[in-house]
Amino acid sequence: MKHFPTPIADLRRIYQTGAKRCFGLRVKGDSIIDAHILDGDLVIIRPQQRVESREIAAVMVEGLLLEATLKIVRCTRSTLTLESANPAYSPLVFKGPQRRQVVILGRYVGLLRTV
């Protein structure tokens, strides 16, 4: 994904939600299509280090992924699971100390799409 600083296009609605320091990532691939996020979309990410379970977040995984990726984050006491919104992709499960490999860059708050 390529990084695009904000402000870009018309982000008034996102800005009004308190997302004053958001950034954009260009989606590459189809791992999140069942969440209606498509290849080529520009997703808006609010920087934060934690997200609620079942929220979509931009994450990096140290030693596994070279780029940021969008995943549905699921947390329990012992595991952190990164799920795609496409059944063709298996979830990534991190247990115990492995959880520290996952770096949450921020929460997905919206997207821009050209038609």
KAUR-V540639 format. One record per residue. RES is the residue in one letter. OMEGA is omega in whole degrees, -180 to 180 (none if undefined). NEAR is the number of other ideal C-beta (glycine too) atoms within 12 Angstrom. Layout:
<<RES,OMEGA,NEAR> <RES,OMEGA,NEAR>>
This chain:
<<M,177,29> <K,-178,15> <H,178,21> <F,179,21> <P,176,16> <T,6,28> <P,177,18> <I,179,22> <A,-178,19> <D,-177,13> <L,-177,28> <R,-177,15> <R,180,16> <I,180,29> <Y,-178,20> <Q,177,13> <T,179,15> <G,-176,14> <A,-174,25> <K,-177,17> <R,-179,18> <C,172,36> <F,-178,31> <G,174,33> <L,177,40> <R,-178,28> <V,177,34> <K,179,20> <G,-173,25> <D,-174,21> <S,-176,31> <I,-173,34> <I,180,20> <D,172,18> <A,179,24> <H,175,18> <I,-170,35> <L,175,25> <D,180,19> <G,177,20> <D,173,28> <L,-179,32> <V,-180,43> <I,-176,40> <I,174,40> <R,-179,32> <P,173,28> <Q,-174,24> <Q,-180,15> <R,174,19> <V,176,30> <E,176,15> <S,-180,18> <R,175,19> <E,175,26> <I,-178,38> <A,168,39> <A,-177,41> <V,168,41> <M,179,26> <V,-178,28> <E,178,15> <G,-178,13> <L,-178,18> <L,-180,22> <L,-179,10> <E,172,20> <A,177,31> <T,175,36> <L,179,48> <K,170,43> <I,-177,32> <V,176,39> <R,-177,24> <C,168,25> <T,178,15> <R,-173,9> <S,-177,14> <T,171,21> <L,-178,32> <T,176,25> <L,-177,40> <E,171,30> <S,173,27> <A,179,27> <N,-176,22> <P,179,13> <A,-177,13> <Y,178,20> <S,176,13> <P,173,20> <L,-176,28> <V,-180,23> <F,-178,28> <K,175,17> <G,-177,13> <P,178,12> <Q,-179,19> <R,-179,24> <R,177,14> <Q,-175,21> <V,178,34> <V,178,28> <I,-180,33> <L,-179,33> <G,-177,33> <R,176,32> <Y,-179,41> <V,179,33> <G,179,31> <L,172,30> <L,-179,27> <R,173,17> <T,-179,10> <V,none,6>>
